[in-house]
Amino acid sequence: MVSPLVIIPARMASTRLPGKPLADIAGKPMIVRVMEAAMKADIGPVAVAAADQAICDIILHAGGTAILTDPNLPSGSDRVWQAAEKLDADGHHDIIINLQGDLPTFPPEHLHAVMRAMQGASFDVGTLVAPVSSEEEKEAESVVKVACHFSSAADCAPALYFSRNAIPWGEGPIWHHVGVYGWRRNALKKFVSLPESGLEKREKLEQLRALEAGMRIGCAQIASAPFGVDTPADLERARQAFGA
């Protein structure tokens, strides 16, 4: 039986918005908003993998589970794996979901969409895509695009490549990649043991390391991409979304 564990990586040292996990959004820290969304999905235990004690304290005060991880880890994926090893040393959970900690408006049902890509054994990793809805979104380097094709009967589609450019060429939808991942436990263990790959360094996209290592990434479709909080303007938008 598939048994997912949801882990939310978080650290205070954001370049563009320092301390953003604790930024107040309508009376609650952002990281608590994300944790609560994950808990509402009710697909498995939820924990925050924190690089800082201040984040752990906030999560514990809110009644959640927090794991303090090495602040020098190079990525959120490494933080998620370290927390998974501490939380679940016996390997009871065979799926590890990495939910980004800067998605305060993330709809809980989207975690179930991630799990659609993890049914059966076709994919090592599951993720989310949404249709690009504007020319600005299409051209933005900050919006990661994925080359994938959904046949009429398919719930999921294999990811063939990720880029900051608009791919693929020609008529048809452009897919916005939403950086939430469902990892098979062994795939995540392998991923964090690998060095940065050539295309990963070039595009600044760590999911390309998985593709270059021969892993299969499955994309599940959602209607629209939730926005991440990276700047003060994003934070204000999130506050408005909660009526603050």
Secondary structure as UniProt FT lines:
FT   STRAND          4..10
FT   TURN            18..19
FT   HELIX           20..22
FT   STRAND          24..25
FT   TURN            26..27
FT   STRAND          28..29
FT   HELIX           30..41
FT   STRAND          46..50
FT   HELIX           53..61
FT   TURN            62..63
FT   STRAND          66..68
FT   TURN            71..72
FT   HELIX           76..87
FT   TURN            89..90
FT   STRAND          95..98
FT   TURN            101..102
FT   TURN            104..105
FT   HELIX           109..116
FT   TURN            117..118
FT   TURN            120..121
FT   STRAND          125..131
FT   HELIX           135..139
FT   TURN            141..142
FT   STRAND          145..147
FT   TURN            152..153
FT   STRAND          156..158
FT   STRAND          161..163
FT   STRAND          175..184
FT   HELIX           185..193
FT   HELIX           198..203
FT   HELIX           207..212
FT   TURN            213..214
FT   STRAND          217..221
FT   HELIX           232..241
FT   TURN            242..243
//
